[in-house]
Amino acid sequence: MRIIVFFDLPSVTYVDQKEYNKFHKFLIKNGYIMMQESVYTKLALNNSIVISERDKLKKNKPSKGLVQLLVITEKQFARIEYVVGDKKTDVEDTESRLIIL
């Protein structure tokens, strides 16, 4: 499964910018990868991980703005069509697993 987080946060005041940075750092620290600006994704192996991530997002949500969560299967995620632009090559988006010992 793939968790996709969409957010639109205000950044007019210093306090807004601080909350934006705090939320952005939370996403990065918790393993989310940026798909594009304000759209982050994370791989979840099962539904219990999705529920856990949703709860973490709710605990760390900003006080203002819009944060949305979408959960899709890996098969659906693999079918994303790029209308303009290219796929980022620095991120592995396959279903295979890599183990380094």
TIVO-2410 file (N, C-alpha, C; in nm, 3 decimals):
# residues 101
REC num residu      c1      c2      c3 atome chaine
REC   1      M   0.084  -0.117   0.000     N      A
REC   1      M   0.000   0.000   0.000    CA      A
REC   1      M   0.089   0.124   0.000     C      A
REC   2      R   0.034   0.229  -0.049     N      A
REC   2      R   0.108   0.355  -0.056    CA      A
REC   2      R   0.025   0.464   0.010     C      A
REC   3      I   0.086   0.537   0.101     N      A
REC   3      I   0.021   0.650   0.166    CA      A
REC   3      I   0.066   0.776   0.093     C      A
REC   4      I  -0.030   0.856   0.052     N      A
REC   4      I   0.002   0.983  -0.014    CA      A
REC   4      I  -0.057   1.095   0.071     C      A
REC   5      V   0.027   1.191   0.107     N      A
REC   5      V  -0.015   1.305   0.187    CA      A
REC   5      V  -0.008   1.430   0.099     C      A
REC   6      F  -0.120   1.499   0.090     N      A
REC   6      F  -0.130   1.626   0.018    CA      A
REC   6      F  -0.149   1.735   0.122     C      A
REC   7      F  -0.078   1.845   0.109     N      A
REC   7      F  -0.102   1.952   0.205    CA      A
REC   7      F  -0.086   2.089   0.141     C      A
REC   8      D  -0.163   2.182   0.194     N      A
REC   8      D  -0.158   2.322   0.151    CA      A
REC   8      D  -0.162   2.404   0.279     C      A
REC   9      L  -0.047   2.454   0.319     N      A
REC   9      L  -0.036   2.526   0.445    CA      A
REC   9      L  -0.004   2.673   0.419     C      A
REC  10      P  -0.060   2.762   0.500     N      A
REC  10      P  -0.027   2.904   0.483    CA      A
REC  10      P   0.117   2.930   0.526     C      A
REC  11      S   0.180   3.027   0.462     N      A
REC  11      S   0.316   3.064   0.499    CA      A
REC  11      S   0.335   3.215   0.493     C      A
REC  12      V   0.232   3.286   0.537     N      A
REC  12      V   0.235   3.432   0.532    CA      A
REC  12      V   0.314   3.489   0.650     C      A
REC  13      T   0.283   3.445   0.771     N      A
REC  13      T   0.351   3.498   0.889    CA      A
REC  13      T   0.467   3.408   0.929     C      A
REC  14      Y   0.547   3.458   1.021     N      A
REC  14      Y   0.659   3.380   1.073    CA      A
REC  14      Y   0.610   3.253   1.142     C      A
REC  15      V   0.502   3.263   1.218     N      A
REC  15      V   0.444   3.148   1.287    CA      A
REC  15      V   0.398   3.043   1.186     C      A
REC  16      D   0.334   3.089   1.077     N      A
REC  16      D   0.291   2.997   0.970    CA      A
REC  16      D   0.410   2.923   0.910     C      A
REC  17      Q   0.517   2.996   0.883     N      A
REC  17      Q   0.636   2.937   0.823    CA      A
REC  17      Q   0.699   2.835   0.918     C      A
REC  18      K   0.697   2.868   1.046     N      A
REC  18      K   0.753   2.777   1.146    CA      A
REC  18      K   0.673   2.646   1.151     C      A
REC  19      E   0.540   2.657   1.147     N      A
REC  19      E   0.455   2.537   1.146    CA      A
REC  19      E   0.474   2.456   1.019     C      A
REC  20      Y   0.489   2.524   0.906     N      A
REC  20      Y   0.514   2.456   0.779    CA      A
REC  20      Y   0.644   2.375   0.789     C      A
REC  21      N   0.749   2.440   0.837     N      A
REC  21      N   0.879   2.372   0.849    CA      A
REC  21      N   0.872   2.254   0.946     C      A
REC  22      K   0.800   2.270   1.054     N      A
REC  22      K   0.786   2.163   1.153    CA      A
REC  22      K   0.715   2.042   1.090     C      A
REC  23      F   0.606   2.067   1.016     N      A
REC  23      F   0.532   1.958   0.951    CA      A
REC  23      F   0.617   1.892   0.843     C      A
REC  24      H   0.686   1.972   0.764     N      A
REC  24      H   0.774   1.920   0.659    CA      A
REC  24      H   0.883   1.831   0.719     C      A
REC  25      K   0.945   1.875   0.826     N      A
REC  25      K   1.050   1.796   0.892    CA      A
REC  25      K   0.992   1.667   0.951     C      A
REC  26      F   0.870   1.673   1.003     N      A
REC  26      F   0.804   1.553   1.055    CA      A
REC  26      F   0.788   1.449   0.943     C      A
REC  27      L   0.743   1.493   0.826     N      A
REC  27      L   0.724   1.401   0.713    CA      A
REC  27      L   0.856   1.335   0.673     C      A
REC  28      I   0.961   1.416   0.659     N      A
REC  28      I   1.091   1.364   0.618    CA      A
REC  28      I   1.145   1.267   0.722     C      A
REC  29      K   1.136   1.304   0.850     N      A
REC  29      K   1.187   1.221   0.959    CA      A
REC  29      K   1.115   1.086   0.964     C      A
REC  30      N   0.988   1.083   0.925     N      A
REC  30      N   0.910   0.961   0.931    CA      A
REC  30      N   0.910   0.883   0.800     C      A
REC  31      G   1.001   0.914   0.710     N      A
REC  31      G   1.021   0.831   0.592    CA      A
REC  31      G   0.938   0.865   0.470     C      A
REC  32      Y   0.874   0.981   0.469     N      A
REC  32      Y   0.797   1.022   0.352    CA      A
REC  32      Y   0.892   1.078   0.247     C      A
REC  33      I   0.861   1.052   0.122     N      A
REC  33      I   0.942   1.099   0.010    CA      A
REC  33      I   0.859   1.196  -0.073     C      A
REC  34      M   0.921   1.307  -0.112     N      A
REC  34      M   0.849   1.408  -0.187    CA      A
REC  34      M   0.827   1.362  -0.332     C      A
REC  35      M   0.700   1.357  -0.373     N      A
REC  35      M   0.666   1.328  -0.513    CA      A
REC  35      M   0.672   1.458  -0.594     C      A
REC  36      Q   0.616   1.561  -0.537     N      A
REC  36      Q   0.623   1.696  -0.592    CA      A
REC  36      Q   0.596   1.789  -0.476     C      A
REC  37      E   0.603   1.918  -0.498     N      A
REC  37      E   0.585   2.011  -0.388    CA      A
REC  37      E   0.451   1.989  -0.318     C      A
REC  38      S   0.454   1.974  -0.188     N      A
REC  38      S   0.337   1.954  -0.104    CA      A
REC  38      S   0.265   1.821  -0.128     C      A
REC  39      V   0.332   1.725  -0.190     N      A
REC  39      V   0.278   1.590  -0.207    CA      A
REC  39      V   0.389   1.492  -0.169     C      A
REC  40      Y   0.363   1.416  -0.063     N      A
REC  40      Y   0.461   1.321  -0.012    CA      A
REC  40      Y   0.402   1.181  -0.009     C      A
REC  41      T   0.488   1.081  -0.022     N      A
REC  41      T   0.442   0.943  -0.026    CA      A
REC  41      T   0.528   0.854   0.063     C      A
REC  42      K   0.465   0.748   0.112     N      A
REC  42      K   0.537   0.651   0.196    CA      A
REC  42      K   0.479   0.513   0.170     C      A
REC  43      L   0.565   0.414   0.169     N      A
REC  43      L   0.524   0.275   0.152    CA      A
REC  43      L   0.478   0.219   0.286     C      A
REC  44      A   0.364   0.151   0.285     N      A
REC  44      A   0.312   0.086   0.406    CA      A
REC  44      A   0.285  -0.060   0.373     C      A
REC  45      L   0.337  -0.150   0.453     N      A
REC  45      L   0.326  -0.292   0.423    CA      A
REC  45      L   0.189  -0.350   0.451     C      A
REC  46      N   0.115  -0.291   0.546     N      A
REC  46      N  -0.018  -0.343   0.578    CA      A
REC  46      N  -0.107  -0.233   0.635     C      A
REC  47      N  -0.231  -0.268   0.661     N      A
REC  47      N  -0.329  -0.169   0.705    CA      A
REC  47      N  -0.299  -0.116   0.846     C      A
REC  48      S  -0.240  -0.196   0.931     N      A
REC  48      S  -0.209  -0.148   1.066    CA      A
REC  48      S  -0.103  -0.038   1.062     C      A
REC  49      I  -0.010  -0.046   0.968     N      A
REC  49      I   0.089   0.061   0.951    CA      A
REC  49      I   0.020   0.187   0.900     C      A
REC  50      V  -0.076   0.171   0.810     N      A
REC  50      V  -0.152   0.286   0.760    CA      A
REC  50      V  -0.223   0.356   0.875     C      A
REC  51      I  -0.287   0.279   0.961     N      A
REC  51      I  -0.358   0.336   1.075    CA      A
REC  51      I  -0.261   0.408   1.169     C      A
REC  52      S  -0.147   0.346   1.194     N      A
REC  52      S  -0.045   0.407   1.279    CA      A
REC  52      S   0.006   0.539   1.220     C      A
REC  53      E   0.032   0.540   1.090     N      A
REC  53      E   0.079   0.662   1.024    CA      A
REC  53      E  -0.028   0.771   1.026     C      A
REC  54      R  -0.153   0.731   1.007     N      A
REC  54      R  -0.262   0.828   1.013    CA      A
REC  54      R  -0.270   0.892   1.151     C      A
REC  55      D  -0.254   0.812   1.256     N      A
REC  55      D  -0.257   0.864   1.392    CA      A
REC  55      D  -0.140   0.959   1.418     C      A
REC  56      K  -0.021   0.925   1.366     N      A
REC  56      K   0.096   1.013   1.381    CA      A
REC  56      K   0.072   1.146   1.310     C      A
REC  57      L   0.013   1.139   1.190     N      A
REC  57      L  -0.016   1.262   1.116    CA      A
REC  57      L  -0.115   1.351   1.194     C      A
REC  58      K  -0.215   1.289   1.253     N      A
REC  58      K  -0.314   1.365   1.330    CA      A
REC  58      K  -0.251   1.431   1.452     C      A
REC  59      K  -0.154   1.364   1.515     N      A
REC  59      K  -0.087   1.420   1.632    CA      A
REC  59      K   0.005   1.536   1.594     C      A
REC  60      N   0.060   1.533   1.473     N      A
REC  60      N   0.157   1.633   1.430    CA      A
REC  60      N   0.102   1.730   1.326     C      A
REC  61      K  -0.030   1.736   1.314     N      A
REC  61      K  -0.090   1.823   1.213    CA      A
REC  61      K  -0.070   1.970   1.249     C      A
REC  62      P  -0.059   2.055   1.148     N      A
REC  62      P  -0.051   2.198   1.175    CA      A
REC  62      P  -0.187   2.252   1.217     C      A
REC  63      S  -0.186   2.369   1.282     N      A
REC  63      S  -0.313   2.425   1.332    CA      A
REC  63      S  -0.398   2.485   1.222     C      A
REC  64      K  -0.335   2.528   1.111     N      A
REC  64      K  -0.409   2.588   0.999    CA      A
REC  64      K  -0.373   2.517   0.870     C      A
REC  65      G  -0.454   2.537   0.769     N      A
REC  65      G  -0.424   2.480   0.639    CA      A
REC  65      G  -0.506   2.356   0.609     C      A
REC  66      L  -0.463   2.284   0.506     N      A
REC  66      L  -0.533   2.165   0.460    CA      A
REC  66      L  -0.432   2.051   0.447     C      A
REC  67      V  -0.460   1.938   0.511     N      A
REC  67      V  -0.377   1.817   0.499    CA      A
REC  67      V  -0.471   1.703   0.464     C      A
REC  68      Q  -0.441   1.633   0.354     N      A
REC  68      Q  -0.524   1.522   0.309    CA      A
REC  68      Q  -0.440   1.396   0.298     C      A
REC  69      L  -0.504   1.281   0.322     N      A
REC  69      L  -0.437   1.152   0.320    CA      A
REC  69      L  -0.511   1.060   0.223     C      A
REC  70      L  -0.437   0.994   0.136     N      A
REC  70      L  -0.494   0.900   0.041    CA      A
REC  70      L  -0.413   0.771   0.048     C      A
REC  71      V  -0.480   0.658   0.056     N      A
REC  71      V  -0.413   0.528   0.058    CA      A
REC  71      V  -0.453   0.451  -0.067     C      A
REC  72      I  -0.353   0.406  -0.143     N      A
REC  72      I  -0.378   0.329  -0.264    CA      A
REC  72      I  -0.287   0.207  -0.264     C      A
REC  73      T  -0.317   0.112  -0.349     N      A
REC  73      T  -0.233  -0.008  -0.360    CA      A
REC  73      T  -0.109   0.024  -0.444     C      A
REC  74      E  -0.009  -0.062  -0.434     N      A
REC  74      E   0.112  -0.044  -0.513    CA      A
REC  74      E   0.082  -0.056  -0.663     C      A
REC  75      K  -0.011  -0.142  -0.697     N      A
REC  75      K  -0.049  -0.159  -0.837    CA      A
REC  75      K  -0.108  -0.029  -0.892     C      A
REC  76      Q  -0.195   0.035  -0.813     N      A
REC  76      Q  -0.253   0.163  -0.854    CA      A
REC  76      Q  -0.145   0.270  -0.864     C      A
REC  77      F  -0.053   0.271  -0.766     N      A
REC  77      F   0.054   0.370  -0.765    CA      A
REC  77      F   0.144   0.354  -0.888     C      A
REC  78      A   0.169   0.229  -0.928     N      A
REC  78      A   0.255   0.203  -1.043    CA      A
REC  78      A   0.192   0.250  -1.174     C      A
REC  79      R   0.061   0.269  -1.174     N      A
REC  79      R  -0.009   0.312  -1.295    CA      A
REC  79      R  -0.017   0.463  -1.311     C      A
REC  80      I   0.054   0.538  -1.228     N      A
REC  80      I   0.056   0.684  -1.242    CA      A
REC  80      I   0.109   0.720  -1.380     C      A
REC  81      E   0.037   0.807  -1.447     N      A
REC  81      E   0.080   0.854  -1.579    CA      A
REC  81      E   0.142   0.993  -1.566     C      A
REC  82      Y   0.254   1.012  -1.630     N      A
REC  82      Y   0.322   1.141  -1.630    CA      A
REC  82      Y   0.281   1.215  -1.756     C      A
REC  83      V   0.199   1.319  -1.740     N      A
REC  83      V   0.151   1.396  -1.854    CA      A
REC  83      V   0.258   1.494  -1.900     C      A
REC  84      V   0.320   1.561  -1.804     N      A
REC  84      V   0.430   1.653  -1.832    CA      A
REC  84      V   0.539   1.624  -1.731     C      A
REC  85      G   0.663   1.620  -1.774     N      A
REC  85      G   0.774   1.593  -1.683    CA      A
REC  85      G   0.809   1.445  -1.683     C      A
REC  86      D   0.914   1.414  -1.608     N      A
REC  86      D   0.966   1.278  -1.603    CA      A
REC  86      D   0.962   1.224  -1.461     C      A
REC  87      K   0.966   1.093  -1.452     N      A
REC  87      K   0.971   1.025  -1.324    CA      A
REC  87      K   1.107   1.050  -1.260     C      A
REC  88      K   1.107   1.073  -1.128     N      A
REC  88      K   1.233   1.089  -1.056    CA      A
REC  88      K   1.304   0.955  -1.053     C      A
REC  89      T   1.431   0.954  -1.087     N      A
REC  89      T   1.505   0.828  -1.094    CA      A
REC  89      T   1.578   0.796  -0.965     C      A
REC  90      D   1.581   0.889  -0.868     N      A
REC  90      D   1.652   0.864  -0.744    CA      A
REC  90      D   1.567   0.790  -0.641     C      A
REC  91      V   1.441   0.761  -0.674     N      A
REC  91      V   1.351   0.692  -0.582    CA      A
REC  91      V   1.308   0.561  -0.644     C      A
REC  92      E   1.322   0.454  -0.569     N      A
REC  92      E   1.283   0.321  -0.616    CA      A
REC  92      E   1.135   0.301  -0.591     C      A
REC  93      D   1.056   0.278  -0.696     N      A
REC  93      D   0.911   0.263  -0.685    CA      A
REC  93      D   0.864   0.125  -0.727     C      A
REC  94      T   0.946   0.025  -0.711     N      A
REC  94      T   0.904  -0.109  -0.749    CA      A
REC  94      T   0.856  -0.185  -0.627     C      A
REC  95      E   0.789  -0.297  -0.653     N      A
REC  95      E   0.738  -0.380  -0.545    CA      A
REC  95      E   0.846  -0.472  -0.488     C      A
REC  96      S   0.958  -0.485  -0.557     N      A
REC  96      S   1.065  -0.573  -0.508    CA      A
REC  96      S   1.134  -0.508  -0.388     C      A
REC  97      R   1.192  -0.591  -0.305     N      A
REC  97      R   1.259  -0.541  -0.185    CA      A
REC  97      R   1.409  -0.557  -0.199     C      A
REC  98      L   1.480  -0.464  -0.142     N      A
REC  98      L   1.626  -0.466  -0.147    CA      A
REC  98      L   1.678  -0.488  -0.005     C      A
REC  99      I   1.763  -0.589   0.009     N      A
REC  99      I   1.822  -0.618   0.140    CA      A
REC  99      I   1.973  -0.607   0.126     C      A
REC 100      I   2.031  -0.520   0.207     N      A
REC 100      I   2.177  -0.502   0.208    CA      A
REC 100      I   2.229  -0.554   0.340     C      A
REC 101      L   2.320  -0.645   0.334     N      A
REC 101      L   2.377  -0.704   0.458    CA      A
REC 101      L   2.516  -0.651   0.483     C      A
***
